[in-house]
């Protein structure tokens, strides 16, 4: 059985920033998002550079209890999904019945 899908919105959170626009701008300008690590103490890892999401604050997107329940990667998935829904223009309503 084949299902067709239409992509109506795009969301991303990346080392370029916290929106798809940030990602697209960085890629289209040929920039690198690799920079010195800030989440890990110096000299803990063999390599001092990585592609971290800059200035990420989970409380900007989630209530404190919710942020504690979700690991960082799950938070990123939710942030990107919310942006994709927002940019799609889809309006959700409660189903009747």
C-alpha positions as CSV (number, residue, x, y, z in Angstrom):
1,X,0.0,0.0,0.0
2,X,1.4,3.4,-1.0
3,X,0.6,6.6,0.9
4,X,1.3,10.0,-0.5
5,X,2.6,12.8,1.7
6,X,2.7,16.5,1.2
7,X,5.3,18.6,3.0
8,X,3.6,21.8,4.1
9,X,5.9,23.1,6.7
10,X,9.6,22.8,7.7
11,X,11.2,23.1,11.0
12,X,14.8,22.7,12.2
13,X,17.1,23.3,15.1
14,X,20.8,23.0,14.3
15,X,24.2,24.3,15.1
16,X,23.4,27.3,12.9
17,X,20.5,28.3,15.1
18,X,17.1,27.5,16.4
19,X,15.0,27.9,13.2
20,X,15.0,26.5,9.7
21,X,15.8,30.0,8.4
22,X,19.0,30.0,10.5
23,X,19.9,26.6,9.1
24,X,19.2,27.6,5.5
25,X,21.0,30.9,5.8
26,X,24.1,29.2,7.2
27,X,24.2,26.5,4.5
28,X,23.5,28.8,1.6
29,X,26.3,31.1,2.8
30,X,28.7,28.2,3.0
31,X,29.4,28.8,6.7
32,X,30.6,26.3,9.2
33,X,28.7,25.7,12.4
34,X,31.6,23.9,14.1
35,X,33.0,25.9,17.0
36,X,34.5,25.3,20.4
37,X,32.4,23.2,22.8
38,X,30.5,24.9,25.5
39,X,28.5,22.1,27.1
40,X,31.5,19.9,28.0
41,X,34.4,21.0,30.2
42,X,37.7,21.7,28.4
43,X,40.0,18.8,27.9
44,X,37.3,16.2,28.7
45,X,37.0,15.1,25.1
46,X,39.7,14.5,22.6
47,X,38.4,17.1,20.2
48,X,37.5,20.6,21.5
49,X,35.1,21.5,18.7
50,X,31.6,20.4,17.7
51,X,28.3,21.5,16.2
52,X,26.3,22.5,19.3
53,X,23.0,24.4,19.1
54,X,24.0,27.9,20.1
55,X,22.2,29.7,23.1
56,X,19.7,26.9,23.5
57,X,17.4,27.5,26.6
58,X,14.8,24.7,27.0
59,X,12.7,27.0,29.2
60,X,12.1,29.2,26.1
61,X,10.1,26.3,24.6
62,X,8.9,24.2,27.6
63,X,7.6,24.5,31.1
64,X,10.3,23.5,33.6
65,X,8.7,20.1,34.5
66,X,8.2,19.3,30.8
67,X,11.8,20.2,30.0
68,X,13.0,17.9,32.8
69,X,11.1,14.9,31.4
70,X,12.5,15.3,27.8
71,X,16.1,14.7,27.0
72,X,17.9,17.3,24.9
73,X,17.3,15.4,21.6
74,X,13.6,15.0,22.3
75,X,13.4,18.7,23.0
76,X,15.0,19.4,19.7
77,X,12.6,17.2,17.8
78,X,9.6,18.9,19.5
79,X,11.0,22.4,18.8
80,X,11.5,21.5,15.1
81,X,8.1,19.9,14.8
82,X,6.4,22.9,16.4
83,X,8.1,25.2,13.8
84,X,7.1,22.9,11.0
85,X,3.4,23.0,12.1
86,X,3.6,26.8,12.6
87,X,5.1,27.4,9.1
88,X,2.6,25.0,7.5
89,X,-0.3,27.3,8.2
90,X,-2.3,24.3,9.4
91,X,-4.9,25.2,12.0
92,X,-5.9,22.4,14.4
93,X,-9.2,22.2,16.1
94,X,-10.8,19.7,18.4
95,X,-12.6,16.9,16.6
96,X,-16.3,16.9,17.3
97,X,-18.0,13.8,18.6
